[in-house]
Amino acid sequence: MAVRAVRGAVQLQRDDAGHMDEQVGALLTAVMERNALSADDLISIWFTATPDLHSDFPAAAARKLGIVDVPLICAQELDIEGAMPRVVRILAHVESDTPRAGISHVYLGAAAALRKDIAQ
């Protein structure tokens, strides 16, 4: 089984813990479903949030989905002028037999504009 990296992002409408849980949960669920992954396939997940998000840790949404024995870490994105606000990004490392070209990177809503080259 190969190690693959899966990218994804979602833009939040507001900085609210409940909204973050909902949106990050939807992102993680979409990544798992589109790549036919289970929690056992996860190696680790990096979460980043833009500097304007303060209400909660994005990784908390993963724990609420039952992803409890996978290493998770949160970090802050660079504060770049003109960057899209209120964005949570993920980089998940997974075990998968899917070829690299077959991995589905998930950019929900307005975040699809961030990576038009790989968003599906």
Salt bridges, closest charged atoms under 4 A:
ASP21 OD2 - LYS64 NZ 2.34
GLU77 OE2 - ARG89 NH1 3.76
ASP117 OD2 - ARG115 NH2 2.69
